Amino acid sequence: MSAENISIINEEQKTQFIDLLIRTERKGIDKLIEYLEQKTDFFTAPASVKFHNNFNGGLLDHSLKVYENFKGLLALKNVEMDEESVIISSLLHDLCKCNLYIKEERNKKVNNQWEKYETWGYSKDISILLPHSSRSIRVIRSFITIKYIEELCIFYHMGPFGGEDYEYRNMMQMANEKQPQTLLFYTADLISSYMDEKII
């Protein structure tokens, strides 16, 4: 696929992403979109350094895939959730990854010769010193009000990988039992990351 085609696809995805957020009519959503466009690399960032969607635009693609999978799982299991909350949870759950990844140059040996190659690495300049999901929630809250169910979905979207301590695991289990949307959201994120996305 040519770079030109990738650019077109990303522009289509960006338009879809923004249209969905605007559809929520959430107060402050325009300021959040402006922030994403002007102060972050959200639309060009990878979703990870070396795992799923580790390419330019991977984060945007991942967010839209989670939205589609989450909607599908809610329908499949007949679990209700407002479309507005599905959009907010899905599209914004990984805002913590904005301005997080940087291009780095490294060396590798090819035919007994060292060659430079470009790869993704982590920025050492993290402005919000909170864990993954908590960073996303904090950024979202600085622009819009989020509902409790949205916060639960975002906070527990990494499932058992989001925390090691007993309290986190216990609370996650209770959230999954009382609010099945949280379990379906984690599953949507997992399906998107491991089945629908690629590593380059």
DRENPA-3360 file (N, C-alpha, C; in nm, 2 decimals, always signed):
BEGIN
1 = MSAENISI = +0.09/-0.12/+0.00/+0.00/+0.00/+0.00/+0.09/+0.12/+0.00 ~ +0.06/+0.22/-0.09/+0.14/+0.34/-0.10/+0.12/+0.43/+0.02 ~ +0.21/+0.52/+0.04/+0.20/+0.62/+0.15/+0.08/+0.71/+0.12 ~ +0.06/+0.74/-0.01/-0.06/+0.82/-0.05/-0.19/+0.76/+0.00 ~ -0.20/+0.63/-0.03/-0.33/+0.56/+0.01/-0.34/+0.55/+0.16 ~ -0.23/+0.54/+0.24/-0.24/+0.54/+0.38/-0.29/+0.67/+0.43 ~ -0.24/+0.78/+0.37/-0.28/+0.91/+0.41/-0.43/+0.93/+0.39 ~ -0.48/+0.88/+0.27/-0.63/+0.89/+0.24/-0.71/+0.82/+0.35;
9 = INEEQKTQ = -0.66/+0.70/+0.38/-0.74/+0.61/+0.48/-0.74/+0.69/+0.61 ~ -0.63/+0.74/+0.65/-0.62/+0.81/+0.78/-0.71/+0.93/+0.78 ~ -0.72/+1.00/+0.67/-0.81/+1.12/+0.66/-0.96/+1.08/+0.68 ~ -0.99/+0.97/+0.61/-1.13/+0.91/+0.62/-1.16/+0.87/+0.77 ~ -1.06/+0.81/+0.83/-1.08/+0.76/+0.97/-1.09/+0.88/+1.06 ~ -1.00/+0.99/+1.04/-1.01/+1.11/+1.12/-1.14/+1.17/+1.11 ~ -1.20/+1.18/+0.99/-1.33/+1.24/+0.97/-1.44/+1.16/+1.04 ~ -1.43/+1.03/+1.03/-1.53/+0.94/+1.10/-1.52/+0.96/+1.25;
17 = FIDLLIRT = -1.39/+0.97/+1.31/-1.37/+0.98/+1.45/-1.43/+1.11/+1.50 ~ -1.40/+1.22/+1.43/-1.45/+1.36/+1.47/-1.60/+1.36/+1.46 ~ -1.66/+1.31/+1.35/-1.80/+1.31/+1.33/-1.87/+1.24/+1.45 ~ -1.81/+1.12/+1.49/-1.87/+1.05/+1.60/-1.87/+1.13/+1.73 ~ -1.76/+1.19/+1.76/-1.74/+1.27/+1.88/-1.84/+1.39/+1.88 ~ -1.86/+1.46/+1.76/-1.95/+1.57/+1.75/-2.09/+1.52/+1.77 ~ -2.12/+1.40/+1.73/-2.26/+1.34/+1.74/-2.30/+1.33/+1.89 ~ -2.20/+1.32/+1.98/-2.24/+1.30/+2.12/-2.30/+1.43/+2.18;
25 = ERKGIDKL = -2.27/+1.55/+2.12/-2.31/+1.68/+2.16/-2.27/+1.70/+2.31 ~ -2.17/+1.64/+2.35/-2.12/+1.66/+2.49/-2.06/+1.80/+2.50 ~ -2.10/+1.87/+2.60/-2.04/+2.00/+2.62/-1.89/+2.00/+2.64 ~ -1.82/+2.08/+2.56/-1.67/+2.08/+2.56/-1.61/+1.99/+2.46 ~ -1.69/+1.91/+2.39/-1.63/+1.81/+2.29/-1.55/+1.89/+2.18 ~ -1.60/+2.01/+2.15/-1.53/+2.08/+2.04/-1.39/+2.12/+2.09 ~ -1.37/+2.15/+2.22/-1.24/+2.19/+2.27/-1.15/+2.07/+2.28 ~ -1.21/+1.95/+2.31/-1.13/+1.83/+2.31/-1.08/+1.79/+2.17;
33 = IEYLEQKT = -1.17/+1.81/+2.07/-1.13/+1.78/+1.93/-1.01/+1.88/+1.89 ~ -1.03/+2.00/+1.93/-0.93/+2.11/+1.90/-0.80/+2.07/+1.96 ~ -0.80/+2.03/+2.09/-0.68/+1.98/+2.16/-0.62/+1.87/+2.09 ~ -0.69/+1.77/+2.05/-0.64/+1.65/+1.98/-0.57/+1.69/+1.85 ~ -0.63/+1.78/+1.77/-0.58/+1.82/+1.64/-0.46/+1.91/+1.66 ~ -0.46/+2.00/+1.75/-0.35/+2.10/+1.76/-0.24/+2.08/+1.86 ~ -0.27/+2.00/+1.96/-0.17/+1.99/+2.07/-0.12/+1.84/+2.09 ~ -0.17/+1.75/+2.01/-0.13/+1.61/+2.02/-0.10/+1.55/+1.89;
41 = DFFTAPAS = -0.04/+1.43/+1.89/-0.02/+1.35/+1.77/-0.12/+1.24/+1.76 ~ -0.24/+1.25/+1.82/-0.34/+1.14/+1.83/-0.36/+1.08/+1.69 ~ -0.38/+1.16/+1.59/-0.42/+1.11/+1.46/-0.31/+1.05/+1.38 ~ -0.18/+1.06/+1.42/-0.07/+1.00/+1.35/+0.01/+0.91/+1.44 ~ -0.02/+0.90/+1.57/+0.05/+0.82/+1.67/+0.02/+0.67/+1.64 ~ +0.12/+0.58/+1.68/+0.09/+0.44/+1.68/+0.01/+0.40/+1.80 ~ -0.04/+0.28/+1.80/-0.12/+0.24/+1.92/-0.02/+0.17/+2.02 ~ +0.09/+0.13/+1.98/+0.19/+0.07/+2.07/+0.33/+0.08/+2.00;
49 = VKFHNNFN = +0.43/+0.05/+2.08/+0.57/+0.06/+2.03/+0.60/-0.06/+1.94 ~ +0.57/-0.18/+1.99/+0.61/-0.30/+1.91/+0.50/-0.41/+1.90 ~ +0.38/-0.38/+1.95/+0.27/-0.47/+1.95/+0.17/-0.43/+1.85 ~ +0.04/-0.43/+1.88/-0.06/-0.40/+1.79/-0.06/-0.26/+1.73 ~ -0.08/-0.25/+1.60/-0.09/-0.12/+1.53/+0.03/-0.03/+1.56 ~ +0.15/-0.08/+1.55/+0.27/+0.00/+1.58/+0.32/+0.07/+1.46 ~ +0.23/+0.15/+1.40/+0.26/+0.23/+1.28/+0.19/+0.37/+1.29 ~ +0.23/+0.46/+1.20/+0.16/+0.59/+1.20/+0.01/+0.58/+1.18;
57 = GGLLDHSL = -0.07/+0.64/+1.26/-0.21/+0.63/+1.25/-0.27/+0.51/+1.32 ~ -0.19/+0.43/+1.39/-0.24/+0.31/+1.45/-0.33/+0.33/+1.57 ~ -0.31/+0.44/+1.64/-0.39/+0.47/+1.75/-0.53/+0.51/+1.71 ~ -0.54/+0.59/+1.61/-0.67/+0.63/+1.55/-0.75/+0.50/+1.50 ~ -0.68/+0.42/+1.43/-0.74/+0.30/+1.37/-0.78/+0.21/+1.49 ~ -0.70/+0.19/+1.59/-0.74/+0.11/+1.70/-0.86/+0.16/+1.77 ~ -0.87/+0.29/+1.80/-0.99/+0.35/+1.86/-1.12/+0.32/+1.79 ~ -1.11/+0.33/+1.66/-1.23/+0.30/+1.57/-1.27/+0.16/+1.57;
65 = KVYENFKG = -1.17/+0.07/+1.58/-1.19/-0.07/+1.58/-1.26/-0.11/+1.71 ~ -1.21/-0.05/+1.82/-1.27/-0.08/+1.95/-1.42/-0.04/+1.95 ~ -1.44/+0.08/+1.89/-1.58/+0.13/+1.88/-1.67/+0.02/+1.81 ~ -1.63/-0.03/+1.70/-1.71/-0.12/+1.62/-1.72/-0.25/+1.70 ~ -1.61/-0.30/+1.76/-1.62/-0.43/+1.83/-1.71/-0.42/+1.96 ~ -1.70/-0.30/+2.02/-1.78/-0.28/+2.14/-1.93/-0.28/+2.11 ~ -1.96/-0.21/+2.01/-2.10/-0.20/+1.96/-2.15/-0.34/+1.93 ~ -2.07/-0.42/+1.86/-2.11/-0.55/+1.82/-2.13/-0.65/+1.94;
73 = LLALKNVE = -2.04/-0.64/+2.04/-2.05/-0.72/+2.16/-2.17/-0.68/+2.24 ~ -2.20/-0.55/+2.26/-2.32/-0.51/+2.33/-2.44/-0.57/+2.27 ~ -2.45/-0.56/+2.14/-2.57/-0.61/+2.06/-2.58/-0.76/+2.08 ~ -2.46/-0.83/+2.06/-2.46/-0.98/+2.07/-2.51/-1.03/+2.21 ~ -2.47/-0.96/+2.31/-2.50/-1.00/+2.45/-2.63/-0.93/+2.50 ~ -2.69/-0.85/+2.42/-2.81/-0.77/+2.46/-2.79/-0.69/+2.58 ~ -2.68/-0.62/+2.59/-2.65/-0.53/+2.70/-2.67/-0.39/+2.65 ~ -2.74/-0.31/+2.73/-2.77/-0.18/+2.69/-2.66/-0.08/+2.73;
81 = MDEESVII = -2.64/+0.02/+2.64/-2.55/+0.13/+2.67/-2.58/+0.24/+2.57 ~ -2.59/+0.36/+2.62/-2.62/+0.48/+2.53/-2.51/+0.49/+2.42 ~ -2.55/+0.52/+2.30/-2.45/+0.53/+2.19/-2.35/+0.64/+2.22 ~ -2.39/+0.74/+2.29/-2.30/+0.85/+2.33/-2.19/+0.80/+2.42 ~ -2.23/+0.71/+2.51/-2.13/+0.65/+2.60/-2.04/+0.55/+2.53 ~ -2.09/+0.48/+2.44/-2.01/+0.39/+2.36/-1.91/+0.46/+2.28 ~ -1.95/+0.58/+2.22/-1.85/+0.66/+2.15/-1.74/+0.72/+2.24 ~ -1.78/+0.78/+2.35/-1.69/+0.84/+2.44/-1.59/+0.74/+2.49;
89 = SSLLHDLC = -1.64/+0.63/+2.54/-1.55/+0.52/+2.60/-1.46/+0.47/+2.50 ~ -1.51/+0.43/+2.38/-1.43/+0.37/+2.28/-1.32/+0.46/+2.22 ~ -1.37/+0.58/+2.18/-1.28/+0.66/+2.10/-1.17/+0.73/+2.19 ~ -1.20/+0.75/+2.32/-1.11/+0.82/+2.41/-1.04/+0.74/+2.51 ~ -1.06/+0.61/+2.51/-1.00/+0.53/+2.62/-0.84/+0.53/+2.62 ~ -0.78/+0.55/+2.51/-0.63/+0.55/+2.50/-0.57/+0.69/+2.48 ~ -0.64/+0.80/+2.52/-0.58/+0.93/+2.51/-0.45/+0.94/+2.58 ~ -0.42/+0.86/+2.68/-0.30/+0.86/+2.75/-0.18/+0.83/+2.65;
97 = KCNLYIKE = -0.21/+0.78/+2.54/-0.10/+0.75/+2.44/-0.06/+0.87/+2.35 ~ -0.14/+0.98/+2.37/-0.10/+1.10/+2.29/+0.04/+1.15/+2.34 ~ +0.12/+1.19/+2.24/+0.25/+1.24/+2.27/+0.34/+1.15/+2.36 ~ +0.31/+1.02/+2.35/+0.38/+0.93/+2.44/+0.50/+0.86/+2.36 ~ +0.47/+0.83/+2.23/+0.57/+0.76/+2.15/+0.65/+0.85/+2.06 ~ +0.78/+0.82/+2.05/+0.87/+0.90/+1.97/+0.95/+0.81/+1.88 ~ +0.99/+0.87/+1.77/+1.08/+0.79/+1.67/+1.22/+0.79/+1.73 ~ +1.28/+0.67/+1.73/+1.42/+0.65/+1.77/+1.50/+0.58/+1.66;
105 = ERNKKVNN = +1.63/+0.61/+1.66/+1.72/+0.54/+1.57/+1.80/+0.44/+1.65 ~ +1.80/+0.32/+1.60/+1.87/+0.21/+1.66/+1.96/+0.14/+1.56 ~ +2.04/+0.05/+1.61/+2.13/-0.02/+1.52/+2.10/-0.17/+1.53 ~ +2.12/-0.24/+1.41/+2.10/-0.38/+1.41/+2.20/-0.44/+1.31 ~ +2.24/-0.56/+1.34/+2.34/-0.62/+1.25/+2.28/-0.70/+1.14 ~ +2.32/-0.66/+1.02/+2.27/-0.73/+0.90/+2.39/-0.77/+0.81 ~ +2.40/-0.90/+0.79/+2.52/-0.95/+0.72/+2.65/-0.91/+0.78 ~ +2.66/-0.91/+0.91/+2.78/-0.87/+0.99/+2.81/-0.73/+0.98;
113 = QWEKYETW = +2.72/-0.65/+0.93/+2.74/-0.50/+0.93/+2.63/-0.43/+1.01 ~ +2.67/-0.33/+1.09/+2.57/-0.25/+1.16/+2.50/-0.16/+1.07 ~ +2.36/-0.16/+1.08/+2.28/-0.07/+1.00/+2.18/+0.00/+1.10 ~ +2.16/+0.13/+1.07/+2.07/+0.21/+1.14/+1.92/+0.18/+1.09 ~ +1.83/+0.18/+1.19/+1.69/+0.17/+1.15/+1.61/+0.25/+1.25 ~ +1.49/+0.29/+1.20/+1.40/+0.38/+1.28/+1.30/+0.29/+1.34 ~ +1.27/+0.32/+1.47/+1.17/+0.24/+1.54/+1.10/+0.34/+1.64 ~ +0.99/+0.29/+1.70/+0.92/+0.37/+1.80/+0.98/+0.34/+1.94;
121 = GYSKDISI = +0.98/+0.44/+2.02/+1.03/+0.43/+2.16/+0.93/+0.52/+2.25 ~ +0.96/+0.52/+2.38/+0.88/+0.59/+2.47/+0.94/+0.73/+2.50 ~ +0.86/+0.83/+2.51/+0.90/+0.96/+2.55/+0.93/+0.96/+2.70 ~ +1.03/+1.02/+2.75/+1.06/+1.03/+2.89/+0.99/+1.15/+2.96 ~ +0.92/+1.23/+2.87/+0.86/+1.35/+2.92/+0.71/+1.33/+2.93 ~ +0.67/+1.26/+3.04/+0.52/+1.23/+3.06/+0.47/+1.34/+3.16 ~ +0.38/+1.42/+3.11/+0.33/+1.53/+3.20/+0.24/+1.49/+3.31 ~ +0.16/+1.38/+3.29/+0.07/+1.33/+3.39/+0.12/+1.20/+3.44;
129 = LLPHSSRS = +0.17/+1.20/+3.56/+0.24/+1.08/+3.62/+0.14/+0.99/+3.69 ~ +0.05/+0.94/+3.61/-0.05/+0.84/+3.66/-0.05/+0.72/+3.57 ~ -0.10/+0.61/+3.62/-0.10/+0.49/+3.53/-0.19/+0.51/+3.41 ~ -0.17/+0.42/+3.31/-0.23/+0.43/+3.18/-0.38/+0.48/+3.18 ~ -0.47/+0.40/+3.23/-0.61/+0.44/+3.22/-0.65/+0.57/+3.30 ~ -0.58/+0.59/+3.41/-0.61/+0.71/+3.49/-0.56/+0.83/+3.42 ~ -0.45/+0.82/+3.34/-0.41/+0.94/+3.26/-0.52/+0.97/+3.15 ~ -0.57/+0.87/+3.09/-0.68/+0.90/+2.99/-0.80/+0.97/+3.05;
137 = IRVIRSFI = -0.84/+0.92/+3.16/-0.96/+0.98/+3.23/-0.93/+1.12/+3.27 ~ -0.81/+1.15/+3.32/-0.78/+1.28/+3.36/-0.78/+1.38/+3.24 ~ -0.72/+1.34/+3.13/-0.72/+1.42/+3.01/-0.87/+1.45/+2.96 ~ -0.95/+1.34/+2.96/-1.09/+1.36/+2.91/-1.16/+1.46/+3.00 ~ -1.14/+1.44/+3.13/-1.22/+1.52/+3.23/-1.17/+1.67/+3.22 ~ -1.06/+1.70/+3.17/-1.02/+1.84/+3.16/-1.09/+1.91/+3.05 ~ -1.17/+1.84/+2.97/-1.25/+1.90/+2.86/-1.40/+1.87/+2.87 ~ -1.44/+1.75/+2.91/-1.58/+1.71/+2.91/-1.61/+1.64/+3.04;
145 = TIKYIEEL = -1.74/+1.63/+3.08/-1.78/+1.55/+3.19/-1.80/+1.41/+3.14 ~ -1.75/+1.31/+3.21/-1.78/+1.17/+3.17/-1.87/+1.10/+3.27 ~ -1.95/+1.01/+3.22/-2.04/+0.94/+3.30/-1.97/+0.83/+3.38 ~ -2.03/+0.78/+3.48/-1.97/+0.67/+3.57/-1.94/+0.55/+3.48 ~ -2.03/+0.51/+3.40/-2.01/+0.39/+3.32/-1.90/+0.41/+3.22 ~ -1.88/+0.53/+3.17/-1.77/+0.55/+3.08/-1.64/+0.54/+3.15 ~ -1.64/+0.60/+3.27/-1.52/+0.60/+3.35/-1.48/+0.45/+3.39 ~ -1.58/+0.37/+3.42/-1.55/+0.23/+3.45/-1.50/+0.16/+3.33;
153 = CIFYHMGP = -1.56/+0.18/+3.22/-1.51/+0.11/+3.09/-1.36/+0.15/+3.07 ~ -1.33/+0.28/+3.07/-1.20/+0.32/+3.04/-1.10/+0.27/+3.15 ~ -1.14/+0.28/+3.28/-1.05/+0.25/+3.39/-1.01/+0.10/+3.38 ~ -1.11/+0.01/+3.35/-1.08/-0.13/+3.35/-1.06/-0.19/+3.21 ~ -1.03/-0.10/+3.11/-1.02/-0.15/+2.97/-0.90/-0.25/+2.95 ~ -0.81/-0.25/+3.04/-0.69/-0.34/+3.03/-0.71/-0.47/+3.10 ~ -0.83/-0.48/+3.16/-0.86/-0.61/+3.23/-0.76/-0.64/+3.34 ~ -0.72/-0.77/+3.34/-0.62/-0.81/+3.45/-0.48/-0.75/+3.42;
161 = FGGEDYEY = -0.46/-0.69/+3.31/-0.32/-0.63/+3.28/-0.32/-0.49/+3.33 ~ -0.43/-0.44/+3.39/-0.43/-0.30/+3.43/-0.38/-0.28/+3.58 ~ -0.36/-0.38/+3.65/-0.32/-0.37/+3.79/-0.29/-0.50/+3.85 ~ -0.19/-0.51/+3.94/-0.14/-0.63/+4.00/-0.20/-0.66/+4.14 ~ -0.24/-0.55/+4.20/-0.27/-0.57/+4.34/-0.41/-0.63/+4.36 ~ -0.44/-0.68/+4.48/-0.56/-0.75/+4.51/-0.68/-0.66/+4.50 ~ -0.67/-0.53/+4.55/-0.78/-0.44/+4.54/-0.83/-0.41/+4.40 ~ -0.73/-0.39/+4.31/-0.77/-0.37/+4.17/-0.84/-0.48/+4.11;
169 = RNMMQMAN = -0.79/-0.60/+4.13/-0.85/-0.72/+4.07/-0.99/-0.75/+4.13 ~ -1.00/-0.72/+4.26/-1.13/-0.74/+4.33/-1.23/-0.64/+4.28 ~ -1.19/-0.52/+4.27/-1.28/-0.41/+4.21/-1.32/-0.44/+4.07 ~ -1.22/-0.48/+3.99/-1.25/-0.51/+3.85/-1.35/-0.62/+3.84 ~ -1.34/-0.73/+3.92/-1.44/-0.84/+3.92/-1.58/-0.79/+3.96 ~ -1.59/-0.70/+4.06/-1.72/-0.65/+4.10/-1.77/-0.56/+3.99 ~ -1.69/-0.48/+3.92/-1.74/-0.39/+3.81/-1.79/-0.48/+3.70 ~ -1.72/-0.59/+3.67/-1.76/-0.67/+3.56/-1.90/-0.74/+3.59;
177 = EKQPQTLL = -1.92/-0.78/+3.72/-2.04/-0.84/+3.76/-2.16/-0.74/+3.76 ~ -2.13/-0.62/+3.81/-2.24/-0.52/+3.82/-2.27/-0.44/+3.70 ~ -2.16/-0.42/+3.62/-2.17/-0.34/+3.50/-2.10/-0.43/+3.39 ~ -2.18/-0.52/+3.32/-2.12/-0.61/+3.22/-2.06/-0.53/+3.10 ~ -2.09/-0.41/+3.09/-2.03/-0.33/+2.98/-1.88/-0.32/+3.00 ~ -1.83/-0.32/+3.12/-1.69/-0.31/+3.14/-1.62/-0.44/+3.09 ~ -1.67/-0.55/+3.11/-1.62/-0.68/+3.06/-1.62/-0.68/+2.91 ~ -1.73/-0.64/+2.85/-1.74/-0.64/+2.70/-1.65/-0.53/+2.64;
185 = FYTADLIS = -1.63/-0.42/+2.71/-1.53/-0.32/+2.66/-1.39/-0.38/+2.66 ~ -1.35/-0.44/+2.77/-1.22/-0.50/+2.78/-1.20/-0.60/+2.66 ~ -1.31/-0.68/+2.64/-1.31/-0.78/+2.53/-1.29/-0.72/+2.40 ~ -1.37/-0.61/+2.38/-1.36/-0.53/+2.25/-1.22/-0.48/+2.23 ~ -1.15/-0.43/+2.33/-1.02/-0.38/+2.32/-0.92/-0.50/+2.29 ~ -0.94/-0.61/+2.35/-0.86/-0.73/+2.33/-0.87/-0.78/+2.19 ~ -1.00/-0.80/+2.14/-1.02/-0.84/+2.01/-0.96/-0.75/+1.91 ~ -0.97/-0.62/+1.93/-0.91/-0.52/+1.84/-0.76/-0.54/+1.83;
193 = SYMDEKII = -0.70/-0.55/+1.95/-0.56/-0.55/+1.96/-0.50/-0.68/+1.91 ~ -0.56/-0.80/+1.94/-0.50/-0.92/+1.90/-0.55/-0.99/+1.77 ~ -0.67/-0.95/+1.73/-0.73/-1.02/+1.61/-0.74/-0.93/+1.49 ~ -0.77/-0.80/+1.52/-0.80/-0.71/+1.40/-0.69/-0.62/+1.36 ~ -0.58/-0.62/+1.44/-0.48/-0.53/+1.41/-0.35/-0.60/+1.38 ~ -0.25/-0.52/+1.32/-0.13/-0.59/+1.28/-0.01/-0.53/+1.35 ~ +0.10/-0.60/+1.33/+0.23/-0.55/+1.38/+0.32/-0.54/+1.26 ~ +0.39/-0.43/+1.25/+0.49/-0.41/+1.14/+0.63/-0.40/+1.19;
% end
